């Protein structure tokens, strides 16, 4: 909760060429600053604007060349001499110029200040819809929700696009499945390809797969057995060749002349060994066989000679050995390959027996007992040969089974794909439906929320407007978001039965001024008005007297809603009409000049001045008489207006006190004017307590002494000199009694507005502390 | 419609009512309330979050496995 501004001190700020202190009475609902043009009214409000809003005051939106800062200082003053001090409660803020910038020191809790200047009054009502939106943005800013709504909309669009793609994919998958179905001859018993596929998939492929595995095993084992048989045959041929070669070598040895081939070969063998022995012993001196002494070299020469003589036989011996070795090696391979063939045959038997392979089963094969040490290879070969004869048939069947498996896999793949796509689409549709509902809620609530705020602002603005222009058939009908333009607020009004018109195109200048004021005031009420200071800078220049009074009444009734209202005016009429109000502080500015700057005086009410004057031991006769006269003319003129009392017509609408008194005398004497005051008007905790005011007595007294107004108050004449002080004082006191008795103790105005039940008149201030009857007289 | 007594901005006021509505309607899971409100009052709820929360709120509840007795 903020405190109202209590004091402003200015030095070298704009018109304040001399230091000046403005004390604001925070007990009043409103401060009225009156001054003629150029007296410094705007300087005071600018100072508050600079400190509280960080602006350059009324220079804010004016082209002032390089920098507005230099114009904030009084002309000719040094920039660093500028000082604005604003006090509020115990808080103080000081604005000063530092390095060409206005710096404000003090805590951050500055009063919230809304200022309305003459040149801004039409900004909102004549603005383009987009600018109007910006002006209203802080009241209707739902950017976080809008952004979320936009993301929601984009997500929905993305999902719908995805659903379209899924639908296309589903059509394609179903078409493919349909083609397969047709390719299969459109098997009966199914409503469509999908049902057929479902049946196929549910029946499974295990049997087909097992069958295919069997055929593949048989085919593979058959190939292996056939290959092992081929290798077996191949190695048998190699054995035949090896035996044949051995036989040839043997024949060659046997046909060698004069030699016992076997003996010779043994001899050669012995000689070779002997040679090796001699070679290995370099110290040999004796024959190792006969032990005779013999030279080694000689012995070696003998052996070499013998071997040389037997070289042919040596060659034959080597060939024989190689041929024998070759035969042995091939025999070993034959054994290996027989074993392999048996193994492969056994495998073939295992995978083909009893596996339901018709072509093999029909052969009625007899397989050996595999555990026996000797297996009849020829039987195996015979069986293999029989099986091989069916190989083409087996492969054909196997290929057909493979086709069936492939077909089943294709159907399953398509079926699974369709199912997956359908499930995916269902999931997306489920989310899409949810998001659609979310979007509708977010969108509708946002539109409704913003429309409600705008309607509320428009309704409040219109309510205020009707107080200024009752029964004139003009109002602002709506503020609404432009559905076609993002961030635009449309404004329409009514004008003498014509709806949806643009106010700025039809309304008069003064009507536009008051409309701008009412919209501004309605907006100010939106944001915790009890924490808001309103500054109204000499705004109304085009309104007539009648509307001016209504604006005064309106401000008097609205001011208590706000933390503080400070109003400047150059209208003396406004100043005069507020002179009785207890709830208005009146500050009067004197004529401005460079040397004195802003001069002001806190003006008390005329009633208070009169009260002080009659209380003096030695009275100021002329002061009492003239002030009483002004007060009485004011009161009786207002009373004549309320009750439509006839006064003599004059060109300048001026009437003497006597004419006004006569106009009202029937009201007091014939119509029993009755005025009551609520004794508890200033105590909200107490109920209303209405007490009659005696207005007839002072009115009668005034009637007796009314000539004092001129004779003592205005002229130098003899009759006036004969009037004693006592009568002058009585005239003044009767005036005070009449004013106090007839005016509202709060606002100082007469009761002029009928109550809702129409039984009395009340004043227009919130306290409504006075009521008056009759309501009207004929 | 004057300022909210809590001092909430218009966006926050609106966000709170939207959150209540979406949760009451069962469109957003209750346990996502604070995240949703933060998104609406902040820089906005992302597309992914909308999608996830709508999915969570509409998914059939998972059956609890029977506990061993």
Interface residues (C-beta under 8 A of the other chain):
Chain A: X138 X139 X140 X141 X142 X143 X144 X145 X146 X147 X148 X150 X151 X152 X154 X155 X158 X159 X427 X430 X431 X433 X434 X435 X437 X438 X441 X442 X445 X446 X449 X452 X453 X456 X525 X526 X527 X528 X529
Chain B: X1 X2 X3 X7 X9 X10 X11 X13 X14 X15 X17 X18 X21 X22 X25 X27 X28 X39 X40 X41 X42 X43 X44 X45 X46 X47 X50 X51 X54 X55 X57 X58
